[in-house]
């Protein structure tokens, strides 16, 4: 029986003192074994390769086998490559009044040594090859325009030198020549993709390229740039608007601002897991909706379990993939405005069903409330994926056909994969710090062999980690949730005075343990 219930007339202070046992073994019947302090690890599903069209699935499987990497890696980079080809060129219309661009923000997290660069080269290489071909095709036009402008500028300069205030007609001719020279614009070389880039430079290139750009990189340097590596201030307006296909104004020093009516940005990043956590630490990134725009993939690493003798990627599989991704990229690059791809009535009904499932999960008691910024875009994400799969199924004429319900079902399966991994990513971003704090606090408790302590005492002893008393709350809550401590009922108060600090009992196992048993991180048992 609990001692605090057998002496109803005792003061609160007496109850606290009586709650501390002389023998830790007294708690044998009332304390459950504590749960180790490790952040919850969700069982995350593998990438559903079978929802991809055959030519793409064959390449994903072949590269996965050859590199001995998770299929998630090749699959996600393939989606980013498809987004690069179609971003700003295809728009999905689910129903009147609701359209979605098809560009994606994809981020895959794997530890060092996971052969990220090899997979990236295989799956995104055709995009860079298409870019090189576009540059070569554009060079004659660029040179012709450059020469025309140079000739016009020389003519304008000649007329300006010969103009005289005594001859108003000569001034008019010189002015007209100067305007003609100024109006001639030399096209910049086509650019579809960049690697590491600042937000300001990305906006500038997008303005030059008609509002389209992709950042495809096997590293996560751009995350530091978003966080303000050079400016000291987070700069993600380009990324927010570029994901949504929205209006963007680009300020240029010494020149008029460039206006992008619709900005379309693709991100395809393969990073180390710490970069995902760094993304979550960017000031106001969650509140502004940046975190909710990424599709996260957190596959299990294969390092240490890879086969050595593996088959090469069949040349016909690689050639087919290169031809289809490259051909689609070249075909769509010449378009000046996006084509609209309609959802069929059945696909729209399936979308209604999905939206009906999502909505209750966003509320305070919903399973996705803590990632509502991401889950609120879930239906739109599935629409984007459906349009990309539709395009990959029939790259020659997808815009002449509706997106069917079977394609939507495949997109929904992909969406379920990204939803599960988003939950895991937000766990990784948001809970690791609290667990680190809880482990540090448990190390202090175990090291001091404290049978009980107050919240105030814990804060005073750990000021180096918790600058304010309120910051220690989440760590205490985790310790209590995991059964390492137990908060006592508050003592009765008589009269005015300072509110007593909450008191916690410590699990007996921490009183009898050797000082070195828990180490400095307090993760055991």
BELDA-V306845 format. One record per residue. N is the residue number from 0. RES is the residue in one letter. PHI is phi as a letter, one per 40 degrees, with the letter a starting at -180 (999 if undefined). Layout:
n=N res=RES phi=PHI
n=N res=RES phi=PHI
This chain:
n=0 res=X phi=999
n=1 res=X phi=c
n=2 res=X phi=c
n=3 res=X phi=c
n=4 res=X phi=b
n=5 res=X phi=c
n=6 res=X phi=b
n=7 res=X phi=c
n=8 res=X phi=c
n=9 res=X phi=c
n=10 res=X phi=c
n=11 res=X phi=c
n=12 res=X phi=c
n=13 res=X phi=c
n=14 res=X phi=c
n=15 res=X phi=c
n=16 res=X phi=c
n=17 res=X phi=c
n=18 res=X phi=c
n=19 res=X phi=c
n=20 res=X phi=c
n=21 res=X phi=c
n=22 res=X phi=b
n=23 res=X phi=d
n=24 res=X phi=c
n=25 res=X phi=d
n=26 res=X phi=c
n=27 res=X phi=d
n=28 res=X phi=c
n=29 res=X phi=b
n=30 res=X phi=b
n=31 res=X phi=c
n=32 res=X phi=d
n=33 res=X phi=c
n=34 res=X phi=c
n=35 res=X phi=d
n=36 res=X phi=c
n=37 res=X phi=b
n=38 res=X phi=d
n=39 res=X phi=d
n=40 res=X phi=b
n=41 res=X phi=c
n=42 res=X phi=c
n=43 res=X phi=c
n=44 res=X phi=c
n=45 res=X phi=c
n=46 res=X phi=c
n=47 res=X phi=c
n=48 res=X phi=d
n=49 res=X phi=c
n=50 res=X phi=c
n=51 res=X phi=c
n=52 res=X phi=c
n=53 res=X phi=d
n=54 res=X phi=c
n=55 res=X phi=c
n=56 res=X phi=c
n=57 res=X phi=c
n=58 res=X phi=c
n=59 res=X phi=d
n=60 res=X phi=c
n=61 res=X phi=c
n=62 res=X phi=c
n=63 res=X phi=c
n=64 res=X phi=c
n=65 res=X phi=c
n=66 res=X phi=c
n=67 res=X phi=f
n=68 res=X phi=b
n=69 res=X phi=c
n=70 res=X phi=c
n=71 res=X phi=d
n=72 res=X phi=c
n=73 res=X phi=c
n=74 res=X phi=c
n=75 res=X phi=c
n=76 res=X phi=c
n=77 res=X phi=c
n=78 res=X phi=c
n=79 res=X phi=c
n=80 res=X phi=c
n=81 res=X phi=c
n=82 res=X phi=c
n=83 res=X phi=c
n=84 res=X phi=c
n=85 res=X phi=b
n=86 res=X phi=d
n=87 res=X phi=g
n=88 res=X phi=b
n=89 res=X phi=b
n=90 res=X phi=b
n=91 res=X phi=c
n=92 res=X phi=b
n=93 res=X phi=c
n=94 res=X phi=a
n=95 res=X phi=d
n=96 res=X phi=g
n=97 res=X phi=b
n=98 res=X phi=b
n=99 res=X phi=b
n=100 res=X phi=c
n=101 res=X phi=b
n=102 res=X phi=c
n=103 res=X phi=b
n=104 res=X phi=b
n=105 res=X phi=b
n=106 res=X phi=b
n=107 res=X phi=b
n=108 res=X phi=b
n=109 res=X phi=a
n=110 res=X phi=c
n=111 res=X phi=d
n=112 res=X phi=g
n=113 res=X phi=c
n=114 res=X phi=g
n=115 res=X phi=c
n=116 res=X phi=c
n=117 res=X phi=c
n=118 res=X phi=c
n=119 res=X phi=c
n=120 res=X phi=c
n=121 res=X phi=c
n=122 res=X phi=c
n=123 res=X phi=b
n=124 res=X phi=d
n=125 res=X phi=c
n=126 res=X phi=c
n=127 res=X phi=c
n=128 res=X phi=c
n=129 res=X phi=c
n=130 res=X phi=c
n=131 res=X phi=c
n=132 res=X phi=c
n=133 res=X phi=c
n=134 res=X phi=c
n=135 res=X phi=c
n=136 res=X phi=c
n=137 res=X phi=c
n=138 res=X phi=d
n=139 res=X phi=d
n=140 res=X phi=c
n=141 res=X phi=c
n=142 res=X phi=c
n=143 res=X phi=c
n=144 res=X phi=c
n=145 res=X phi=c
n=146 res=X phi=c
n=147 res=X phi=d
n=148 res=X phi=c
n=149 res=X phi=c
n=150 res=X phi=c
n=151 res=X phi=c
n=152 res=X phi=c
n=153 res=X phi=c
n=154 res=X phi=c
n=155 res=X phi=c
n=156 res=X phi=c
n=157 res=X phi=c
n=158 res=X phi=c
n=159 res=X phi=c
n=160 res=X phi=c
n=161 res=X phi=c
n=162 res=X phi=c
n=163 res=X phi=b
n=164 res=X phi=c
n=165 res=X phi=c
n=166 res=X phi=b
n=167 res=X phi=c
n=168 res=X phi=c
n=169 res=X phi=c
n=170 res=X phi=c
n=171 res=X phi=c
n=172 res=X phi=c
n=173 res=X phi=c
n=174 res=X phi=c
n=175 res=X phi=c
n=176 res=X phi=c
n=177 res=X phi=c
n=178 res=X phi=c
n=179 res=X phi=c
n=180 res=X phi=c
n=181 res=X phi=c
n=182 res=X phi=c
n=183 res=X phi=c
n=184 res=X phi=b
n=185 res=X phi=c
n=186 res=X phi=c
n=187 res=X phi=c
n=188 res=X phi=d
n=189 res=X phi=d
n=190 res=X phi=a
n=191 res=X phi=c
n=192 res=X phi=a
n=193 res=X phi=b
n=194 res=X phi=b
n=195 res=X phi=c
n=196 res=X phi=a
n=197 res=X phi=c
n=198 res=X phi=c
n=199 res=X phi=c
n=200 res=X phi=c
n=201 res=X phi=c
n=202 res=X phi=c
n=203 res=X phi=c
n=204 res=X phi=c
n=205 res=X phi=c
n=206 res=X phi=c
n=207 res=X phi=c
n=208 res=X phi=b
n=209 res=X phi=g
n=210 res=X phi=g
n=211 res=X phi=b
n=212 res=X phi=a
n=213 res=X phi=b
n=214 res=X phi=b
n=215 res=X phi=b
n=216 res=X phi=a
n=217 res=X phi=c
n=218 res=X phi=b
n=219 res=X phi=b
n=220 res=X phi=d
n=221 res=X phi=c
n=222 res=X phi=c
n=223 res=X phi=c
n=224 res=X phi=c
n=225 res=X phi=d
n=226 res=X phi=c
n=227 res=X phi=h
n=228 res=X phi=d
n=229 res=X phi=c
n=230 res=X phi=c
n=231 res=X phi=g
n=232 res=X phi=b
n=233 res=X phi=d
n=234 res=X phi=b
n=235 res=X phi=b
n=236 res=X phi=c
n=237 res=X phi=d
n=238 res=X phi=c
n=239 res=X phi=c
n=240 res=X phi=c
n=241 res=X phi=c
n=242 res=X phi=c
n=243 res=X phi=c
n=244 res=X phi=g
n=245 res=X phi=c
n=246 res=X phi=c
n=247 res=X phi=a
n=248 res=X phi=b
n=249 res=X phi=b
n=250 res=X phi=c
n=251 res=X phi=b
n=252 res=X phi=c
n=253 res=X phi=g
n=254 res=X phi=b
n=255 res=X phi=c
n=256 res=X phi=c
n=257 res=X phi=c
n=258 res=X phi=b
n=259 res=X phi=b
n=260 res=X phi=c
n=261 res=X phi=b
n=262 res=X phi=c
n=263 res=X phi=b
n=264 res=X phi=b
n=265 res=X phi=b
n=266 res=X phi=b
n=267 res=X phi=b
n=268 res=X phi=b
n=269 res=X phi=b
n=270 res=X phi=b
n=271 res=X phi=c
n=272 res=X phi=d
n=273 res=X phi=c
n=274 res=X phi=c
n=275 res=X phi=c
n=276 res=X phi=c
n=277 res=X phi=c
n=278 res=X phi=d
n=279 res=X phi=c
n=280 res=X phi=c
n=281 res=X phi=c
n=282 res=X phi=d
n=283 res=X phi=g
n=284 res=X phi=c
n=285 res=X phi=c
n=286 res=X phi=c
n=287 res=X phi=c
n=288 res=X phi=g
n=289 res=X phi=c
n=290 res=X phi=c
n=291 res=X phi=c
n=292 res=X phi=c
n=293 res=X phi=c
n=294 res=X phi=c
n=295 res=X phi=c
n=296 res=X phi=b
n=297 res=X phi=b
n=298 res=X phi=c
n=299 res=X phi=c
n=300 res=X phi=c
n=301 res=X phi=c
n=302 res=X phi=d
n=303 res=X phi=g
n=304 res=X phi=b
n=305 res=X phi=c
n=306 res=X phi=c
n=307 res=X phi=c
n=308 res=X phi=c
n=309 res=X phi=b
n=310 res=X phi=c
n=311 res=X phi=c
n=312 res=X phi=c
n=313 res=X phi=d
n=314 res=X phi=c
n=315 res=X phi=c
n=316 res=X phi=c
n=317 res=X phi=c
n=318 res=X phi=c
n=319 res=X phi=c
n=320 res=X phi=c
n=321 res=X phi=c
n=322 res=X phi=c
n=323 res=X phi=c
n=324 res=X phi=c
n=325 res=X phi=c
n=326 res=X phi=c
n=327 res=X phi=c
n=328 res=X phi=c
n=329 res=X phi=c
n=330 res=X phi=c
n=331 res=X phi=c
n=332 res=X phi=c
n=333 res=X phi=c
n=334 res=X phi=c
n=335 res=X phi=c
n=336 res=X phi=a
n=337 res=X phi=c
n=338 res=X phi=c
n=339 res=X phi=c
n=340 res=X phi=b
n=341 res=X phi=c
n=342 res=X phi=c
n=343 res=X phi=c
n=344 res=X phi=c
n=345 res=X phi=c
n=346 res=X phi=c
n=347 res=X phi=c
n=348 res=X phi=c
n=349 res=X phi=c
n=350 res=X phi=c
n=351 res=X phi=d
n=352 res=X phi=c
n=353 res=X phi=c
n=354 res=X phi=c
n=355 res=X phi=c
n=356 res=X phi=c
n=357 res=X phi=c
n=358 res=X phi=d
n=359 res=X phi=c
n=360 res=X phi=c
n=361 res=X phi=c
n=362 res=X phi=c
n=363 res=X phi=d
n=364 res=X phi=b
n=365 res=X phi=c
n=366 res=X phi=c
n=367 res=X phi=b
n=368 res=X phi=d
n=369 res=X phi=c
n=370 res=X phi=b
n=371 res=X phi=d
n=372 res=X phi=c
n=373 res=X phi=c
n=374 res=X phi=c
n=375 res=X phi=c
n=376 res=X phi=b
n=377 res=X phi=c
n=378 res=X phi=c
n=379 res=X phi=c
n=380 res=X phi=c
n=381 res=X phi=c
n=382 res=X phi=c
n=383 res=X phi=c
n=384 res=X phi=c
n=385 res=X phi=c
n=386 res=X phi=c
n=387 res=X phi=c
n=388 res=X phi=c
n=389 res=X phi=c
n=390 res=X phi=c
n=391 res=X phi=c
n=392 res=X phi=c
n=393 res=X phi=a
n=394 res=X phi=c
n=395 res=X phi=c
n=396 res=X phi=a
n=397 res=X phi=d
n=398 res=X phi=c
n=399 res=X phi=c
n=400 res=X phi=b
n=401 res=X phi=c
n=402 res=X phi=c
n=403 res=X phi=c
n=404 res=X phi=c
n=405 res=X phi=c
n=406 res=X phi=c
n=407 res=X phi=c
n=408 res=X phi=c
n=409 res=X phi=c
n=410 res=X phi=c
n=411 res=X phi=c
n=412 res=X phi=c
n=413 res=X phi=c
n=414 res=X phi=c
n=415 res=X phi=c
n=416 res=X phi=c
n=417 res=X phi=c
n=418 res=X phi=c
n=419 res=X phi=d
n=420 res=X phi=c
n=421 res=X phi=c
n=422 res=X phi=c
n=423 res=X phi=c
n=424 res=X phi=c
n=425 res=X phi=c
n=426 res=X phi=d
n=427 res=X phi=c
n=428 res=X phi=c
n=429 res=X phi=c
n=430 res=X phi=b
n=431 res=X phi=d
n=432 res=X phi=c
n=433 res=X phi=c
n=434 res=X phi=c
n=435 res=X phi=d
n=436 res=X phi=c
n=437 res=X phi=c
n=438 res=X phi=c
n=439 res=X phi=c
n=440 res=X phi=c
n=441 res=X phi=c
n=442 res=X phi=c
n=443 res=X phi=c
n=444 res=X phi=c
n=445 res=X phi=c
n=446 res=X phi=c
n=447 res=X phi=c
n=448 res=X phi=f
n=449 res=X phi=c
n=450 res=X phi=c
n=451 res=X phi=a
n=452 res=X phi=a
n=453 res=X phi=b
n=454 res=X phi=d
n=455 res=X phi=c
n=456 res=X phi=c
n=457 res=X phi=c
n=458 res=X phi=c
n=459 res=X phi=c
n=460 res=X phi=c
n=461 res=X phi=b
n=462 res=X phi=c
n=463 res=X phi=c
n=464 res=X phi=b
n=465 res=X phi=b
n=466 res=X phi=c
n=467 res=X phi=b
n=468 res=X phi=c
n=469 res=X phi=c
n=470 res=X phi=c
n=471 res=X phi=c
n=472 res=X phi=d
n=473 res=X phi=d
n=474 res=X phi=c
n=475 res=X phi=c
n=476 res=X phi=c
n=477 res=X phi=c
n=478 res=X phi=c
n=479 res=X phi=c
n=480 res=X phi=d
n=481 res=X phi=c
n=482 res=X phi=g
n=483 res=X phi=c
n=484 res=X phi=b
n=485 res=X phi=a
n=486 res=X phi=c
n=487 res=X phi=c
n=488 res=X phi=c
n=489 res=X phi=c
n=490 res=X phi=c
n=491 res=X phi=c
n=492 res=X phi=b
n=493 res=X phi=b
n=494 res=X phi=g
n=495 res=X phi=c
n=496 res=X phi=i
n=497 res=X phi=c
n=498 res=X phi=c
n=499 res=X phi=c
n=500 res=X phi=c
n=501 res=X phi=d
n=502 res=X phi=b
n=503 res=X phi=b
n=504 res=X phi=c
n=505 res=X phi=b
n=506 res=X phi=d
n=507 res=X phi=d
n=508 res=X phi=c
n=509 res=X phi=c
n=510 res=X phi=c
n=511 res=X phi=c
n=512 res=X phi=c
n=513 res=X phi=c
n=514 res=X phi=c
n=515 res=X phi=c
n=516 res=X phi=c
n=517 res=X phi=c
n=518 res=X phi=g
n=519 res=X phi=c
n=520 res=X phi=c
n=521 res=X phi=g
n=522 res=X phi=c
n=523 res=X phi=c
n=524 res=X phi=c
